[in-house]
Amino acid sequence: MKPYEFSKPKIVHWVERIGADIRPQIDINLDQEACNRFSKWARETYPPLFDRMVLGHQRFEMLKTLEYPGKPSVDLTTFAMTPRGPVFMVPRQISQFDLEPDLPAIDEVFVKSMKRLRVEFPGRRVLRAGKVNQYIFDCDQKPSVELVSRMFSRINVPDDGELFIRVNLRDAEYNRILTLEPVIGQRQAQPGAPVETVGFGVKITVDLNNRETKDLEEHDWKRILDAADEYNQEGMYRFLNSPGD
């Protein structure tokens, strides 16, 4: 009998990110007017995802505050311009507050925003696109360090030890980089009180991107994102639940 079965109902935290490598790089200091125009367009087009901008020395981000009755507000960075290019982030489940936010589909946001970005920053080429899904699976009170070490390695790791596994299940077209890391939920009732363990989980990150660096057009972006969605729906679970096959 398997010690654990990964399945979608056990996901308690889920964040999607899509990023692109673009050349020439965007110089935030030199392109501040274009950054302002792009941010204004994004905030008008997707107000549920972007409500304010941070623009400064080598920093261009957009943020969103999620507010729900009876719960603390959640501040999120939903867009960042990195040295490699833009990254978009959409939370699908927020574990701290047991929320599933009603936000736009990230694939649509990425494709539409990248088309606008190339208008505001002309001459940029998209060389790589990738989608990252990060999950935390609830382990049903099973110690997660032991669970991961038993299912995915032959290493005996103590319950208070650390374990990090990374594997790239690449094929001719795509990198499929999975990382597995046990996580332990802890809380302290008040300063000086003992720290209590309140739960166990496994953090899984799946990063799918194109292997060949080349000029990518809109149909290429969509193909990569479709491949990532398909793998996260099926291939990820096949690997996690049958790692030796």
CORTAKA-V929940 format. One record per run of one state. SS is the DSSP state (alpha for helix, beta for strand, coil for the rest). FROM is the first residue (numbers start at 1). LEN is the number of residues. Records with the same first field share a line. If there is no record, write none. Layout:
SS->FROM-LEN / FROM-LEN
This chain:
coil->1-7 / 24-8 / 46-6 / 57-2 / 67-7 / 82-4 / 98-1 / 100-6 / 121-4 / 139-5 / 153-11 / 169-5 / 189-6 / 211-7 / 242-4
alpha->8-3 / 32-14 / 95-3 / 106-15 / 144-9 / 218-24
beta->11-13 / 52-5 / 59-8 / 74-8 / 86-9 / 99-1 / 125-14 / 164-5 / 174-15 / 195-16
